[in-house]
């Protein structure tokens, strides 16, 4: 008699614990799914190029070269000096279909001391921009 009583008491204690574990698991799974949609992880995202850009200064002359990494299309990058775009006309080699690869010069120009120089990537399919390079002239 005593054995049956202990057995039933233990089963009663297990059922609520399993119920709580199942509810916590459901909550975690729902939170992960909702978080994926809220942060846009459910869809495919366009990634900016991964490129190392090198910076050289000779007096007031600055040169930005593509050091290594992904190729950079002229139509998707912009050079900004002190908040003003220098435009694609300042980029070498010219032409809207040109692509920079490692070792090629992206920009050469005269820049004042203390000026801020940025290379900005613009997504061709959205309004997204990413700064690939940022420096301040010495």
BAROTI-788585 format. One record per atom (N, C-alpha, C): residue number from 1; residue in one letter; atom name; y, x, z. Coordinates in Angstrom, 3 decimals, m for minus. Layout:
[node NUM, "a", "CA", [Y, X, Z]] ...
//
This chain:
[node 1, "x", "N", [m1.172, 0.801, 0.000]] [node 1, "x", "CA", [0.000, 0.000, 0.000]] [node 1, "x", "C", [1.270, 0.868, 0.000]] [node 2, "x", "N", [1.222, 1.857, 0.822]] [node 2, "x", "CA", [2.369, 2.738, 0.945]] [node 2, "x", "C", [2.618, 3.505, m0.370]] [node 3, "x", "N", [1.560, 3.862, m1.090]] [node 3, "x", "CA", [1.690, 4.569, m2.357]] [node 3, "x", "C", [2.390, 3.713, m3.398]] [node 4, "x", "N", [2.027, 2.419, m3.486]] [node 4, "x", "CA", [2.684, 1.524, m4.437]] [node 4, "x", "C", [4.168, 1.394, m4.131]] [node 5, "x", "N", [4.487, 1.317, m2.870]] [node 5, "x", "CA", [5.882, 1.160, m2.480]] [node 5, "x", "C", [6.703, 2.392, m2.891]] [node 6, "x", "N", [6.200, 3.598, m2.679]] [node 6, "x", "CA", [6.901, 4.816, m3.073]] [node 6, "x", "C", [7.043, 4.919, m4.594]] [node 7, "x", "N", [6.019, 4.495, m5.320]] [node 7, "x", "CA", [6.042, 4.539, m6.779]] [node 7, "x", "C", [7.128, 3.627, m7.341]] [node 8, "x", "N", [7.221, 2.412, m6.831]] [node 8, "x", "CA", [8.234, 1.471, m7.315]] [node 8, "x", "C", [9.648, 1.919, m6.945]] [node 9, "x", "N", [9.807, 2.484, m5.775]] [node 9, "x", "CA", [11.125, 2.961, m5.369]] [node 9, "x", "C", [11.595, 4.093, m6.279]] [node 10, "x", "N", [10.698, 4.974, m6.678]] [node 10, "x", "CA", [11.067, 6.086, m7.563]] [node 10, "x", "C", [11.426, 5.582, m8.965]] [node 11, "x", "N", [10.695, 4.611, m9.480]] [node 11, "x", "CA", [10.996, 4.068, m10.806]] [node 11, "x", "C", [12.353, 3.389, m10.819]] [node 12, "x", "N", [12.694, 2.729, m9.767]] [node 12, "x", "CA", [13.994, 2.070, m9.694]] [node 12, "x", "C", [15.116, 3.116, m9.748]] [node 13, "x", "N", [14.923, 4.282, m9.192]] [node 13, "x", "CA", [15.927, 5.333, m9.187]] [node 13, "x", "C", [16.067, 6.021, m10.536]] [node 14, "x", "N", [15.015, 6.058, m11.325]] [node 14, "x", "CA", [15.038, 6.736, m12.614]] [node 14, "x", "C", [15.769, 5.900, m13.656]] [node 15, "x", "N", [15.603, 4.635, m13.659]] [node 15, "x", "CA", [16.185, 3.757, m14.670]] [node 15, "x", "C", [17.708, 3.866, m14.747]] [node 16, "x", "N", [18.456, 3.812, m13.661]] [node 16, "x", "CA", [19.909, 3.961, m13.765]] [node 16, "x", "C", [20.328, 5.346, m14.262]] [node 17, "x", "N", [19.598, 6.387, m13.897]] [node 17, "x", "CA", [19.939, 7.736, m14.343]] [node 17, "x", "C", [19.778, 7.848, m15.853]] [node 18, "x", "N", [18.692, 7.319, m16.377]] [node 18, "x", "CA", [18.470, 7.349, m17.835]] [node 18, "x", "C", [19.544, 6.530, m18.538]] [node 19, "x", "N", [19.910, 5.409, m17.980]] [node 19, "x", "CA", [20.970, 4.585, m18.565]] [node 19, "x", "C", [22.292, 5.321, m18.639]] [node 20, "x", "N", [22.646, 6.035, m17.587]] [node 20, "x", "CA", [23.895, 6.798, m17.578]] [node 20, "x", "C", [23.845, 7.914, m18.618]] [node 21, "x", "N", [22.729, 8.607, m18.727]] [node 21, "x", "CA", [22.590, 9.694, m19.717]] [node 21, "x", "C", [22.736, 9.150, m21.133]] [node 22, "x", "N", [22.125, 8.019, m21.416]] [node 22, "x", "CA", [22.234, 7.406, m22.752]] [node 22, "x", "C", [23.680, 7.000, m23.032]] [node 23, "x", "N", [24.375, 6.415, m22.059]] [node 23, "x", "CA", [25.772, 6.010, m22.257]] [node 23, "x", "C", [26.677, 7.223, m22.494]] [node 24, "x", "N", [26.449, 8.301, m21.765]] [node 24, "x", "CA", [27.247, 9.522, m21.965]] [node 24, "x", "C", [26.980, 10.090, m23.358]] [node 25, "x", "N", [25.732, 10.108, m23.803]] [node 25, "x", "CA", [25.396, 10.619, m25.133]] [node 25, "x", "C", [26.076, 9.788, m26.218]] [node 26, "x", "N", [26.058, 8.481, m26.083]] [node 26, "x", "CA", [26.705, 7.601, m27.069]] [node 26, "x", "C", [28.209, 7.857, m27.090]] [node 27, "x", "N", [28.812, 8.026, m25.919]] [node 27, "x", "CA", [30.253, 8.288, m25.841]] [node 27, "x", "C", [30.607, 9.611, m26.514]] [node 28, "x", "N", [29.828, 10.646, m26.285]] [node 28, "x", "CA", [30.091, 11.952, m26.897]] [node 28, "x", "C", [29.963, 11.876, m28.415]] [node 29, "x", "N", [28.948, 11.203, m28.907]] [node 29, "x", "CA", [28.755, 11.071, m30.356]] [node 29, "x", "C", [29.905, 10.288, m30.979]] [node 30, "x", "N", [30.315, 9.193, m30.368]] [node 30, "x", "CA", [31.441, 8.411, m30.888]] [node 30, "x", "C", [32.736, 9.229, m30.877]] [node 31, "x", "N", [32.962, 9.988, m29.819]] [node 31, "x", "CA", [34.164, 10.816, m29.749]] [node 31, "x", "C", [34.167, 11.869, m30.856]] [node 32, "x", "N", [33.024, 12.456, m31.153]] [node 32, "x", "CA", [32.934, 13.462, m32.221]] [node 32, "x", "C", [33.216, 12.852, m33.586]] [node 33, "x", "N", [32.668, 11.678, m33.847]] [node 33, "x", "CA", [32.882, 11.013, m35.139]] [node 33, "x", "C", [34.342, 10.609, m35.292]] [node 34, "x", "N", [34.918, 10.017, m34.272]] [node 34, "x", "CA", [36.318, 9.594, m34.343]] [node 34, "x", "C", [37.228, 10.820, m34.468]] [node 35, "x", "N", [36.949, 11.882, m33.726]] [node 35, "x", "CA", [37.735, 13.109, m33.826]] [node 35, "x", "C", [37.683, 13.717, m35.209]] [node 36, "x", "N", [36.528, 13.677, m35.854]] [node 36, "x", "CA", [36.392, 14.224, m37.209]] [node 36, "x", "C", [37.280, 13.475, m38.195]] [node 37, "x", "N", [37.356, 12.172, m38.062]] [node 37, "x", "CA", [38.211, 11.398, m38.968]] [node 37, "x", "C", [39.689, 11.580, m38.643]] [node 38, "x", "N", [40.040, 11.632, m37.372]] [node 38, "x", "CA", [41.439, 11.780, m36.981]] [node 38, "x", "C", [41.990, 13.121, m37.433]] [node 39, "x", "N", [41.240, 14.199, m37.269]] [node 39, "x", "CA", [41.713, 15.519, m37.642]] [node 39, "x", "C", [41.395, 15.882, m39.085]] [node 40, "x", "N", [40.857, 14.964, m39.850]] [node 40, "x", "CA", [40.607, 15.201, m41.265]] [node 40, "x", "C", [39.452, 16.121, m41.549]] [node 41, "x", "N", [38.554, 16.297, m40.611]] [node 41, "x", "CA", [37.427, 17.188, m40.834]] [node 41, "x", "C", [36.348, 16.536, m41.684]] [node 42, "x", "N", [36.445, 15.243, m41.870]] [node 42, "x", "CA", [35.448, 14.527, m42.651]] [node 42, "x", "C", [35.611, 14.739, m44.146]] [node 43, "x", "N", [36.822, 15.065, m44.591]] [node 43, "x", "CA", [37.077, 15.250, m46.015]] [node 43, "x", "C", [37.190, 16.717, m46.377]] [node 44, "x", "N", [37.249, 16.990, m47.659]] [node 44, "x", "CA", [37.359, 18.361, m48.130]] [node 44, "x", "C", [38.819, 18.777, m48.111]] [node 45, "x", "N", [39.108, 19.967, m47.607]] [node 45, "x", "CA", [40.469, 20.454, m47.515]] [node 45, "x", "C", [40.645, 21.670, m48.406]] [node 46, "x", "N", [41.826, 21.746, m49.021]] [node 46, "x", "CA", [42.131, 22.900, m49.846]] [node 46, "x", "C", [42.573, 24.048, m48.943]] [node 47, "x", "N", [41.977, 25.197, m49.114]] [node 47, "x", "CA", [42.275, 26.354, m48.282]] [node 47, "x", "C", [43.275, 27.267, m48.998]] [node 48, "x", "N", [44.252, 27.806, m48.258]] [node 48, "x", "CA", [45.167, 28.760, m48.877]] [node 48, "x", "C", [44.419, 30.053, m49.184]] [node 49, "x", "N", [44.914, 30.834, m50.128]] [node 49, "x", "CA", [44.247, 32.098, m50.447]] [node 49, "x", "C", [44.321, 33.064, m49.270]] [node 50, "x", "N", [43.314, 33.888, m49.149]] [node 50, "x", "CA", [43.275, 34.921, m48.118]] [node 50, "x", "C", [43.580, 36.245, m48.811]] [node 51, "x", "N", [44.793, 36.731, m48.615]] [node 51, "x", "CA", [45.207, 37.963, m49.288]] [node 51, "x", "C", [46.014, 38.827, m48.322]] [node 52, "x", "N", [45.812, 40.140, m48.415]] [node 52, "x", "CA", [46.623, 41.075, m47.635]] [node 52, "x", "C", [47.734, 41.574, m48.547]] [node 53, "x", "N", [48.972, 41.399, m48.091]] [node 53, "x", "CA", [50.118, 41.844, m48.858]] [node 53, "x", "C", [50.741, 43.031, m48.149]] [node 54, "x", "N", [51.035, 44.092, m48.927]] [node 54, "x", "CA", [51.615, 45.310, m48.382]] [node 54, "x", "C", [53.110, 45.329, m48.643]] [node 55, "x", "N", [53.851, 45.931, m47.731]] [node 55, "x", "CA", [55.300, 45.928, m47.732]] [node 55, "x", "C", [55.778, 47.377, m47.722]] [node 56, "x", "N", [56.676, 47.725, m48.640]] [node 56, "x", "CA", [57.236, 49.082, m48.672]] [node 56, "x", "C", [58.748, 48.980, m48.816]] [node 57, "x", "N", [59.469, 49.856, m48.115]] [node 57, "x", "CA", [60.930, 49.853, m48.153]] [node 57, "x", "C", [61.411, 51.225, m48.597]] [node 58, "x", "N", [62.350, 51.229, m49.557]] [node 58, "x", "CA", [62.999, 52.451, m50.006]] [node 58, "x", "C", [64.496, 52.151, m50.035]] [node 59, "x", "N", [65.183, 52.485, m48.938]] [node 59, "x", "CA", [66.597, 52.129, m48.814]] [node 59, "x", "C", [66.720, 50.619, m48.659]] [node 60, "x", "N", [67.444, 49.977, m49.597]] [node 60, "x", "CA", [67.567, 48.518, m49.574]] [node 60, "x", "C", [66.554, 47.861, m50.508]] [node 61, "x", "N", [65.743, 48.667, m51.174]] [node 61, "x", "CA", [64.759, 48.158, m52.118]] [node 61, "x", "C", [63.464, 47.829, m51.372]] [node 62, "x", "N", [62.955, 46.615, m51.541]] [node 62, "x", "CA", [61.703, 46.207, m50.913]] [node 62, "x", "C", [60.689, 45.920, m52.014]] [node 63, "x", "N", [59.445, 46.318, m51.763]] [node 63, "x", "CA", [58.361, 46.040, m52.699]] [node 63, "x", "C", [57.229, 45.372, m51.936]] [node 64, "x", "N", [56.756, 44.245, m52.468]] [node 64, "x", "CA", [55.606, 43.547, m51.902]] [node 64, "x", "C", [54.486, 43.659, m52.921]] [node 65, "x", "N", [53.347, 44.235, m52.480]] [node 65, "x", "CA", [52.189, 44.421, m53.366]] [node 65, "x", "C", [51.008, 43.631, m52.832]] [node 66, "x", "N", [50.181, 43.185, m53.751]] [node 66, "x", "CA", [48.932, 42.504, m53.391]] [node 66, "x", "C", [47.946, 43.601, m53.002]] [node 67, "x", "N", [47.615, 43.690, m51.707]] [node 67, "x", "CA", [46.740, 44.757, m51.225]] [node 67, "x", "C", [45.274, 44.482, m51.475]] [node 68, "x", "N", [44.813, 43.297, m51.094]] [node 68, "x", "CA", [43.408, 42.932, m51.291]] [node 68, "x", "C", [43.248, 41.441, m51.009]] [node 69, "x", "N", [42.082, 40.921, m51.360]] [node 69, "x", "CA", [41.789, 39.513, m51.084]] [node 69, "x", "C", [41.809, 38.663, m52.336]] [node 70, "x", "N", [42.025, 37.361, m52.134]] [node 70, "x", "CA", [42.017, 36.398, m53.230]] [node 70, "x", "C", [43.160, 36.643, m54.210]] [node 71, "x", "N", [42.939, 36.253, m55.459]] [node 71, "x", "CA", [43.990, 36.319, m56.470]] [node 71, "x", "C", [45.067, 35.289, m56.143]] [node 72, "x", "N", [46.313, 35.593, m56.539]] [node 72, "x", "CA", [47.439, 34.695, m56.284]] [node 72, "x", "C", [48.051, 34.277, m57.612]] [node 73, "x", "N", [48.091, 32.985, m57.872]] [node 73, "x", "CA", [48.702, 32.462, m59.102]] [node 73, "x", "C", [50.208, 32.366, m58.904]] [node 74, "x", "N", [50.977, 32.781, m59.911]] [node 74, "x", "CA", [52.442, 32.731, m59.826]] [node 74, "x", "C", [52.922, 31.315, m59.547]] [node 75, "x", "N", [52.314, 30.328, m60.174]] [node 75, "x", "CA", [52.793, 28.948, m60.019]] [node 75, "x", "C", [52.608, 28.409, m58.604]] [node 76, "x", "N", [51.827, 29.110, m57.758]] [node 76, "x", "CA", [51.600, 28.607, m56.409]] [node 76, "x", "C", [52.232, 29.467, m55.314]] [node 77, "x", "N", [52.973, 30.533, m55.681]] [node 77, "x", "CA", [53.636, 31.331, m54.650]] [node 77, "x", "C", [55.139, 31.371, m54.888]] [node 78, "x", "N", [55.869, 31.629, m53.805]] [node 78, "x", "CA", [57.322, 31.699, m53.867]] [node 78, "x", "C", [57.774, 32.812, m52.935]] [node 79, "x", "N", [58.779, 33.563, m53.360]] [node 79, "x", "CA", [59.376, 34.597, m52.528]] [node 79, "x", "C", [60.662, 34.017, m51.939]] [node 80, "x", "N", [60.810, 34.106, m50.620]] [node 80, "x", "CA", [61.989, 33.574, m49.943]] [node 80, "x", "C", [62.645, 34.718, m49.179]] [node 81, "x", "N", [63.926, 34.967, m49.464]] [node 81, "x", "CA", [64.688, 36.011, m48.791]] [node 81, "x", "C", [65.831, 35.345, m48.045]] [node 82, "x", "N", [65.834, 35.474, m46.727]] [node 82, "x", "CA", [66.846, 34.855, m45.864]] [node 82, "x", "C", [67.023, 33.364, m46.152]] [node 83, "x", "N", [65.916, 32.666, m46.324]] [node 83, "x", "CA", [65.944, 31.221, m46.508]] [node 83, "x", "C", [66.231, 30.755, m47.919]] [node 84, "x", "N", [66.439, 31.687, m48.846]] [node 84, "x", "CA", [66.744, 31.331, m50.235]] [node 84, "x", "C", [65.609, 31.798, m51.132]] [node 85, "x", "N", [65.084, 30.868, m51.921]] [node 85, "x", "CA", [64.021, 31.210, m52.859]] [node 85, "x", "C", [64.583, 32.079, m53.970]] [node 86, "x", "N", [63.908, 33.185, m54.269]] [node 86, "x", "CA", [64.343, 34.030, m55.378]] [node 86, "x", "C", [63.737, 33.544, m56.688]] [node 87, "x", "N", [62.839, 32.567, m56.617]] [node 87, "x", "CA", [62.269, 31.946, m57.804]] [node 87, "x", "C", [61.199, 32.781, m58.455]] [node 88, "x", "N", [60.466, 32.151, m59.336]] [node 88, "x", "CA", [59.358, 32.841, m59.997]] [node 88, "x", "C", [59.841, 33.848, m61.018]] [node 89, "x", "N", [61.122, 33.783, m61.424]] [node 89, "x", "CA", [61.653, 34.743, m62.380]] [node 89, "x", "C", [61.672, 36.156, m61.829]] [node 90, "x", "N", [61.708, 36.295, m60.489]] [node 90, "x", "CA", [61.738, 37.619, m59.876]] [node 90, "x", "C", [60.344, 38.204, m59.723]] [node 91, "x", "N", [59.334, 37.399, m59.991]] [node 91, "x", "CA", [57.961, 37.855, m59.819]] [node 91, "x", "C", [57.494, 38.614, m61.047]] [node 92, "x", "N", [56.672, 39.616, m60.826]] [node 92, "x", "CA", [56.117, 40.418, m61.923]] [node 92, "x", "C", [54.609, 40.300, m61.889]] [node 93, "x", "N", [53.868, 40.272, m62.955]] [node 93, "x", "CA", [54.314, 40.081, m64.334]] [node 93, "x", "C", [54.699, 38.627, m64.568]] [node 94, "x", "N", [55.573, 38.369, m65.531]] [node 94, "x", "CA", [56.087, 37.022, m65.772]] [node 94, "x", "C", [55.058, 36.091, m66.386]] [node 95, "x", "N", [55.447, 34.828, m66.522]] [node 95, "x", "CA", [54.570, 33.831, m67.116]] [node 95, "x", "C", [53.953, 32.935, m66.062]] [node 96, "x", "N", [53.955, 31.631, m66.299]] [node 96, "x", "CA", [53.495, 30.691, m65.281]] [node 96, "x", "C", [51.985, 30.740, m65.063]] [node 97, "x", "N", [51.228, 31.308, m66.024]] [node 97, "x", "CA", [49.778, 31.381, m65.866]] [node 97, "x", "C", [49.307, 32.725, m65.329]] [node 98, "x", "N", [50.241, 33.616, m65.017]] [node 98, "x", "CA", [49.868, 34.944, m64.523]] [node 98, "x", "C", [49.224, 34.842, m63.145]] [node 99, "x", "N", [48.324, 35.769, m62.889]] [node 99, "x", "CA", [47.615, 35.822, m61.615]] [node 99, "x", "C", [47.689, 37.246, m61.084]] [node 100, "x", "N", [48.069, 37.369, m59.792]] [node 100, "x", "CA", [48.110, 38.673, m59.160]] [node 100, "x", "C", [46.757, 38.987, m58.547]] [node 101, "x", "N", [46.302, 40.207, m58.774]] [node 101, "x", "CA", [45.071, 40.681, m58.138]] [node 101, "x", "C", [45.423, 41.934, m57.343]] [node 102, "x", "N", [44.486, 42.441, m56.605]] [node 102, "x", "CA", [44.725, 43.602, m55.743]] [node 102, "x", "C", [45.320, 44.759, m56.530]] [node 103, "x", "N", [46.356, 45.367, m55.975]] [node 103, "x", "CA", [47.004, 46.525, m56.582]] [node 103, "x", "C", [48.230, 46.187, m57.397]] [node 104, "x", "N", [48.464, 44.928, m57.710]] [node 104, "x", "CA", [49.619, 44.553, m58.520]] [node 104, "x", "C", [50.830, 44.265, m57.637]] [node 105, "x", "N", [52.025, 44.557, m58.191]] [node 105, "x", "CA", [53.270, 44.308, m57.475]] [node 105, "x", "C", [53.653, 42.845, m57.625]] [node 106, "x", "N", [53.950, 42.221, m56.500]] [node 106, "x", "CA", [54.339, 40.816, m56.514]] [node 106, "x", "C", [55.850, 40.675, m56.595]] [node 107, "x", "N", [56.568, 41.521, m55.852]] [node 107, "x", "CA", [58.022, 41.391, m55.820]] [node 107, "x", "C", [58.655, 42.744, m55.558]] [node 108, "x", "N", [59.733, 43.028, m56.285]] [node 108, "x", "CA", [60.568, 44.192, m56.019]] [node 108, "x", "C", [62.007, 43.727, m56.117]] [node 109, "x", "N", [62.777, 43.977, m55.080]] [node 109, "x", "CA", [64.172, 43.544, m55.110]] [node 109, "x", "C", [64.990, 44.228, m54.043]] [node 110, "x", "N", [66.300, 44.072, m54.178]] [node 110, "x", "CA", [67.226, 44.641, m53.224]] [node 110, "x", "C", [67.440, 43.621, m52.112]] [node 111, "x", "N", [67.235, 44.078, m50.880]] [node 111, "x", "CA", [67.345, 43.183, m49.733]] [node 111, "x", "C", [68.166, 43.881, m48.657]] [node 112, "x", "N", [69.093, 43.138, m48.042]] [node 112, "x", "CA", [69.945, 43.689, m46.991]] [node 112, "x", "C", [69.152, 43.975, m45.720]] [node 113, "x", "N", [69.663, 44.895, m44.932]] [node 113, "x", "CA", [69.053, 45.213, m43.647]] [node 113, "x", "C", [69.081, 43.978, m42.746]] [node 114, "x", "N", [67.972, 43.703, m42.072]] [node 114, "x", "CA", [67.873, 42.546, m41.183]] [node 114, "x", "C", [67.473, 41.265, m41.886]] [node 115, "x", "N", [67.331, 41.305, m43.210]] [node 115, "x", "CA", [66.961, 40.109, m43.968]] [node 115, "x", "C", [65.488, 39.771, m43.728]] [node 116, "x", "N", [65.191, 38.495, m43.754]] [node 116, "x", "CA", [63.824, 38.009, m43.569]] [node 116, "x", "C", [63.196, 37.768, m44.940]] [node 117, "x", "N", [62.002, 38.322, m45.167]] [node 117, "x", "CA", [61.307, 38.187, m46.443]] [node 117, "x", "C", [59.989, 37.465, m46.210]] [node 118, "x", "N", [59.756, 36.390, m46.989]] [node 118, "x", "CA", [58.514, 35.621, m46.879]] [node 118, "x", "C", [57.881, 35.454, m48.246]] [node 119, "x", "N", [56.538, 35.438, m48.266]] [node 119, "x", "CA", [55.791, 35.027, m49.449]] [node 119, "x", "C", [55.087, 33.742, m49.023]] [node 120, "x", "N", [55.421, 32.646, m49.710]] [node 120, "x", "CA", [54.923, 31.322, m49.335]] [node 120, "x", "C", [53.995, 30.802, m50.416]] [node 121, "x", "N", [52.836, 30.300, m50.005]] [node 121, "x", "CA", [51.880, 29.669, m50.927]] [node 121, "x", "C", [52.092, 28.164, m50.888]] [node 122, "x", "N", [52.209, 27.540, m52.055]] [node 122, "x", "CA", [52.338, 26.084, m52.178]] [node 122, "x", "C", [51.061, 25.542, m52.797]] [node 123, "x", "N", [50.489, 24.537, m52.162]] [node 123, "x", "CA", [49.289, 23.900, m52.705]] [node 123, "x", "C", [49.641, 23.198, m54.012]] [node 124, "x", "N", [48.847, 23.411, m55.060]] [node 124, "x", "CA", [49.131, 22.721, m56.327]] [node 124, "x", "C", [48.782, 21.237, m56.280]] [node 125, "x", "N", [48.032, 20.786, m55.279]] [node 125, "x", "CA", [47.596, 19.388, m55.231]] [node 125, "x", "C", [48.235, 18.566, m54.123]] [node 126, "x", "N", [49.027, 19.215, m53.229]] [node 126, "x", "CA", [49.668, 18.466, m52.152]] [node 126, "x", "C", [50.982, 19.142, m51.779]] [node 127, "x", "N", [51.651, 18.641, m50.745]] [node 127, "x", "CA", [52.917, 19.217, m50.290]] [node 127, "x", "C", [52.712, 20.321, m49.263]] [node 128, "x", "N", [51.493, 20.761, m49.070]] [node 128, "x", "CA", [51.172, 21.749, m48.047]] [node 128, "x", "C", [51.646, 23.138, m48.465]] [node 129, "x", "N", [52.245, 23.866, m47.508]] [node 129, "x", "CA", [52.650, 25.253, m47.738]] [node 129, "x", "C", [52.112, 26.129, m46.610]] [node 130, "x", "N", [51.875, 27.391, m46.933]] [node 130, "x", "CA", [51.397, 28.362, m45.949]] [node 130, "x", "C", [52.120, 29.684, m46.194]] [node 131, "x", "N", [52.609, 30.307, m45.128]] [node 131, "x", "CA", [53.247, 31.610, m45.248]] [node 131, "x", "C", [52.165, 32.682, m45.291]] [node 132, "x", "N", [52.112, 33.415, m46.405]] [node 132, "x", "CA", [51.125, 34.485, m46.570]] [node 132, "x", "C", [51.643, 35.815, m46.030]] [node 133, "x", "N", [52.965, 35.981, m46.032]] [node 133, "x", "CA", [53.564, 37.251, m45.659]] [node 133, "x", "C", [54.930, 36.977, m45.049]] [node 134, "x", "N", [55.250, 37.674, m43.971]] [node 134, "x", "CA", [56.526, 37.491, m43.306]] [node 134, "x", "C", [56.943, 38.822, m42.689]] [node 135, "x", "N", [58.163, 39.272, m42.990]] [node 135, "x", "CA", [58.674, 40.503, m42.375]] [node 135, "x", "C", [60.195, 40.437, m42.322]] [node 136, "x", "N", [60.756, 41.273, m41.484]] [node 136, "x", "CA", [62.203, 41.414, m41.401]] [node 136, "x", "C", [62.541, 42.847, m41.782]] [node 137, "x", "N", [63.504, 43.001, m42.650]] [node 137, "x", "CA", [63.907, 44.343, m43.123]] [node 137, "x", "C", [64.441, 45.152, m41.945]] [node 138, "x", "N", [64.087, 46.426, m41.895]] [node 138, "x", "CA", [64.599, 47.289, m40.791]] [node 138, "x", "C", [66.073, 47.581, m40.952]] 
//
